[in-house]
Structures are given as structure tokens and as C-alpha cells.
Amino acid sequence: MLNLTKLEKEKILKYLYKNYQNINFDNIDKDDFFKKNTGLNFFEKEELLLAVSSLVFEDLDKNFLKETKSNINKITKTNDKISFLLNKRFQLEARNKNLIKKIFIHLIKNNNSNKVLNYIYSVADIIWKISSDRSVDFNYYTKRLILSSVYLKILILIFYRDNLTEKDIELEIQKSLEHIKLLSQFKIKFNFLKNVKEFFSFFSIQKAGRGF
């Protein structure tokens, strides 16, 4: 558990968002900012990477909730809520995709793929909770697995395609939400695992240039 003040967290996040292109994530523990200016200065590289990724993921969630809170209750149908929330989440991640991509690459390189998968599942979980989902037991996990598959598929497109527009993303969301109505639970699970494999294959071929 990170024992950082709100001000310390804000300083770290500001530094990451502004300077991610120049940060050498392979030697992040040697970065002067982390060595001299934060409560993370005694962390080992892997610990620091996990701490930094947690801060960024938490900040994305916080901003997501802030951007959706005032509008979600105006939407009545669950499918429309899911579509709206996915759109908002992808808009947020598209704005920060290069930082997120770097963090994903280095988590995977350092054998912390579970952190990436936890993030993907947590986004689906947050979206269902905001949508006032009351399902329990098997349905609870099935819904999150389905949404994780949709979310992951489109996240891959965002990372692959630089020319992807908000309209393109919206069409992909609608197509995916319609498509899952036709799938059995087995097929959904298969597609999710297939998407996970494609997702990690994408990051495994990333070339680590300067700053990576």
C-alpha cells in the first residue's frame, strides 16, 4: 500500500503525463525525479513500476468517474449506459494511450502480466457497477468477462491504429455489443482468451527504443 500524500501523488502523475516519452522505464529506479523528489525513492525497479502503474490506473479510474458521473443517471437502458461508458473510457485512454502502452509493455516485460489483466477486468467491473448492475454469482462474473472481451478487443484497435476516430470507436462498440447477443457463453470465453493472446502478442513484438 502506497503511503503518499495527495500532493505527492499529484506531483508524480504530473511528471509521468508530461515526461513519459523521456522516462527510461527499463531503469525507472534510476530516474532523478523518483530518486530525489518522492516517497518512492527507496523502491526497487519492479516495485516502483508497480507503484507507478497503480497510480496511473487509479487516476484513470478517478477521471473516468468524474467525466461520467453527471450524465450516467440520465440514461435509462442498460445497453445505452454500457455504450456510453465504453465510449467515455476509450476517449480517456486514447488521450493517454502512449503512456498506458509504455506501462503495459514494461509490466509484461517484467512478468507482471497479471497486473494488466487485472486492469482490464477492473474496467469492466467499474462499468457494470456504474450501470447499477445487481447480478450475483455466475451472472456477475459472466457479465464482466463478456465486457472485458469487448473492452480488450477495442483497446487493441486503439493501440494498433493511430488514425482511429471517435466515430470508429463508437461503431466498434455498437458492433461488439450487438455481436455478443448472438454468442454462447463458451464462445464469449473463447473470444476473450483469443483477444488476450492477441493483446500480449502485440506487446511482445514492441521494440524498446530510447525511453523504453
KAPE-V903087 format. One record per helix or strand. SS is the DSSP state (hx for helix, st for strand). FROM is the first residue (numbers start at 0). TO is the last residue. If there is no record, write none. Layout:
ss=SS from=FROM to=TO
ss=SS from=FROM to=TO
This chain:
ss=hx from=5 to=18
ss=hx from=24 to=29
ss=hx from=31 to=35
ss=hx from=44 to=71
ss=hx from=77 to=94
ss=hx from=96 to=108
ss=hx from=112 to=129
ss=hx from=136 to=159
ss=hx from=165 to=179
ss=hx from=184 to=203
